[in-house]
Amino acid sequence: MSHLYLKVLDNARKPKGFLGRCVLEFMNRFAHKELAEWAIDGIEVEKNKNILDVGCGGGANIARLLKKYPLANVIGVDYSAIAVRLSQKHNSKAIKNGKCKIYKSNVRCLPFRENTFDIITAFETIYYWPDIEQSFRGIYKILSNQGVFLIANGADAEEGGWTWDRYIEGMQTYPPTEITRYLTKVGFKNIKMSRKKRTPFFCILAYKI
């Protein structure tokens, strides 16, 4: 595998520089579009006032959430500075209208109060979260009662699909059964997993009850 291709893959983990911007634009327009639209369509909750997208990347999923929940306030966080800038640009109108905020932060130290968000989403990002159990514990803490945590992944280790762990430092692809086990351990209930036919896509909805 070429050095350039490896650099492209590494920028999927934490985009930086010109190459990182190109990767983010590709994710916005193509790579994550089908998965994200399918997963967001499956969210059904009564409370949707405050929404958080963790690992917001280039911001396309923030825009999709704002479209589905036009009365909600949507916050995005990412630990990549260039991702934050691109996401802010992509959602500049919503930011100007006070419906959206985007911060540089990471899942290990999310700067939010307990019971804040009705919906928390993670699209193609938990692969890179350090200490997955502790990360889920932090998500559970800031999720409101009756709130839902959506995990949407395009790679499924359980089904023997292709994963990039061997090429991207710090990446780990989890099977749904393992994700469910960690979610249950930190307190989530009513955990539902679904797969998209003829794809490796799966999403998990976990509720705080």
C-alpha positions as CSV (number, residue, x, y, z in Angstrom):
1,M,0.0,0.0,0.0
2,S,1.5,3.4,-1.0
3,H,2.6,6.0,1.4
4,L,0.1,8.5,0.1
5,Y,-2.8,6.1,0.5
6,L,-1.7,5.5,4.1
7,K,-1.7,9.2,4.7
8,V,-5.2,9.4,3.3
9,L,-6.4,6.7,5.7
10,D,-4.7,8.3,8.6
11,N,-6.6,11.5,7.8
12,A,-9.8,9.6,8.3
13,R,-8.8,9.4,12.0
14,K,-7.8,12.9,12.6
15,P,-7.9,15.2,9.5
16,K,-5.3,17.8,9.2
17,G,-3.9,20.1,6.4
18,F,-4.9,20.1,2.8
19,L,-5.2,16.3,2.6
20,G,-7.4,16.3,5.7
21,R,-9.7,18.8,4.2
22,C,-10.1,16.7,1.0
23,V,-10.9,13.7,3.1
24,L,-13.6,15.6,5.0
25,E,-15.1,16.9,1.8
26,F,-15.2,13.4,0.4
27,M,-16.9,12.1,3.6
28,N,-19.4,15.0,3.5
29,R,-20.5,14.4,-0.1
30,F,-20.0,10.7,-0.6
31,A,-18.4,8.3,1.9
32,H,-20.8,8.7,4.8
33,K,-23.9,10.0,3.1
34,E,-25.8,6.7,2.6
35,L,-25.0,5.4,6.1
36,A,-25.8,8.7,7.8
37,E,-29.1,9.2,6.0
38,W,-30.3,5.7,6.7
39,A,-29.2,5.9,10.4
40,I,-30.8,9.3,11.1
41,D,-34.0,8.1,9.5
42,G,-34.2,5.5,12.2
43,I,-34.2,7.9,15.1
44,E,-37.6,8.2,16.7
45,V,-37.7,10.1,20.0
46,E,-40.3,12.5,21.5
47,K,-37.7,14.8,23.0
48,N,-35.3,16.4,20.5
49,K,-34.6,19.8,21.9
50,N,-30.8,19.4,22.3
51,I,-28.7,17.2,20.0
52,L,-25.0,16.5,20.1
53,D,-22.9,15.0,17.2
54,V,-19.6,13.6,18.6
55,G,-16.8,13.5,16.0
56,C,-18.8,15.8,13.7
57,G,-16.2,15.8,10.9
58,G,-17.0,18.1,8.0
59,G,-20.5,18.9,9.4
60,A,-22.8,17.2,6.9
61,N,-24.5,15.1,9.6
62,I,-25.1,18.3,11.7
63,A,-27.0,19.7,8.6
64,R,-28.9,16.4,8.3
65,L,-29.9,16.5,12.0
66,L,-31.0,20.2,11.7
67,K,-33.1,19.3,8.7
68,K,-34.9,16.5,10.5
69,Y,-35.2,18.4,13.7
70,P,-35.6,22.1,12.7
71,L,-36.7,23.2,16.1
72,A,-33.7,21.6,17.9
73,N,-30.3,23.1,18.9
74,V,-27.5,21.0,17.5
75,I,-24.0,21.0,18.8
76,G,-21.0,19.4,17.1
77,V,-17.6,18.5,18.6
78,D,-14.5,17.2,16.9
79,Y,-10.8,17.0,18.0
80,S,-9.6,18.0,14.6
81,A,-9.2,21.7,14.2
82,I,-9.7,21.6,10.4
83,A,-12.9,19.5,10.9
84,V,-14.2,22.1,13.2
85,R,-13.5,24.9,10.8
86,L,-15.1,23.1,7.8
87,S,-18.1,22.1,9.9
88,Q,-18.6,25.7,11.0
89,K,-18.4,26.8,7.4
90,H,-20.9,24.1,6.3
91,N,-23.4,25.1,8.9
92,S,-22.7,28.9,9.0
93,K,-26.4,29.8,8.5
94,A,-27.6,27.7,11.4
95,I,-24.8,29.1,13.6
96,K,-25.7,32.6,12.6
97,N,-29.4,31.8,13.5
98,G,-28.4,30.5,16.9
99,K,-29.4,26.9,16.1
100,C,-25.9,25.4,16.0
101,K,-22.6,25.5,17.8
102,I,-19.4,23.6,17.0
103,Y,-16.5,23.2,19.3
104,K,-13.0,21.6,19.3
105,S,-13.2,18.9,21.9
106,N,-12.9,15.2,22.2
107,V,-14.9,12.4,23.7
108,R,-12.6,12.1,26.8
109,C,-13.5,15.5,28.1
110,L,-16.8,16.7,26.7
111,P,-17.6,20.1,28.3
112,F,-21.3,19.6,29.0
113,R,-23.5,19.2,32.1
114,E,-25.2,16.0,33.0
115,N,-28.6,15.2,31.4
116,T,-28.2,17.8,28.7
117,F,-28.8,16.1,25.4
118,D,-31.9,14.3,24.1
119,I,-30.0,12.8,21.2
120,I,-26.3,12.0,20.9
121,T,-24.9,10.7,17.6
122,A,-21.6,9.1,16.6
123,F,-21.1,8.4,12.9
124,E,-18.1,6.3,11.9
125,T,-16.1,7.6,14.9
126,I,-16.2,5.2,17.8
127,Y,-13.4,3.2,16.0
128,Y,-11.0,5.9,17.3
129,W,-12.3,6.5,20.8
130,P,-9.8,5.6,23.5
131,D,-11.1,3.4,26.4
132,I,-14.5,2.7,24.8
133,E,-16.2,1.8,28.0
134,Q,-15.2,5.1,29.7
135,S,-16.2,7.0,26.6
136,F,-19.6,5.5,26.7
137,R,-19.8,6.3,30.4
138,G,-19.2,10.0,29.5
139,I,-21.9,9.9,26.8
140,Y,-24.4,8.3,29.3
141,K,-23.7,11.0,31.8
142,I,-24.6,13.9,29.5
143,L,-27.6,12.2,27.9
144,S,-31.0,13.2,29.3
145,N,-33.4,10.7,30.7
146,Q,-35.4,9.0,27.9
147,G,-32.6,10.2,25.6
148,V,-31.0,8.1,22.8
149,F,-27.4,7.5,21.8
150,L,-27.0,6.6,18.1
151,I,-23.9,4.7,16.8
152,A,-23.7,4.3,13.1
153,N,-20.8,2.2,11.7
154,G,-19.9,1.3,8.1
155,A,-17.6,-1.6,9.1
156,D,-18.7,-4.7,11.0
157,A,-16.0,-6.9,12.4
158,E,-18.6,-9.5,13.4
159,E,-19.6,-10.2,9.9
160,G,-16.0,-10.6,8.7
161,G,-16.1,-7.5,6.6
162,W,-13.1,-5.5,5.5
163,T,-11.7,-3.2,8.2
164,W,-8.8,-0.8,8.2
165,D,-7.4,-1.5,11.7
166,R,-4.2,-2.8,10.3
167,Y,-3.5,0.4,8.4
168,I,-4.7,3.2,10.7
169,E,-3.0,3.7,14.0
170,G,-5.3,3.8,17.0
171,M,-8.3,2.3,15.1
172,Q,-10.4,-0.6,16.4
173,T,-13.4,-2.0,14.7
174,Y,-16.0,-3.5,17.1
175,P,-18.6,-6.1,16.4
176,P,-22.2,-5.0,17.4
177,T,-22.2,-7.6,20.2
178,E,-19.2,-6.1,21.9
179,I,-20.5,-2.5,21.5
180,T,-23.8,-3.7,23.1
181,R,-21.9,-5.3,26.0
182,Y,-20.1,-2.0,26.8
183,L,-23.3,0.0,26.5
184,T,-25.2,-2.3,28.8
185,K,-22.3,-2.2,31.3
186,V,-22.5,1.6,31.7
187,G,-26.2,1.6,32.1
188,F,-27.9,1.9,28.7
189,K,-31.2,0.0,28.3
190,N,-33.5,-1.0,25.4
191,I,-30.6,-1.4,23.0
192,K,-31.6,-2.0,19.4
193,M,-29.3,-3.0,16.6
194,S,-30.2,-3.0,12.9
195,R,-28.3,-3.7,9.7
196,K,-28.8,-2.1,6.2
197,K,-29.5,-4.8,3.6
198,R,-26.8,-5.6,1.1
199,T,-24.2,-3.3,3.0
200,P,-21.9,-3.7,6.0
201,F,-23.7,-0.8,7.6
202,F,-25.2,-1.2,11.1
203,C,-26.6,1.2,13.7
204,I,-27.3,0.9,17.3
205,L,-29.8,2.9,19.3
206,A,-29.2,2.8,23.1
207,Y,-31.6,4.5,25.5
208,K,-31.1,6.1,28.9
209,I,-34.2,5.1,30.9
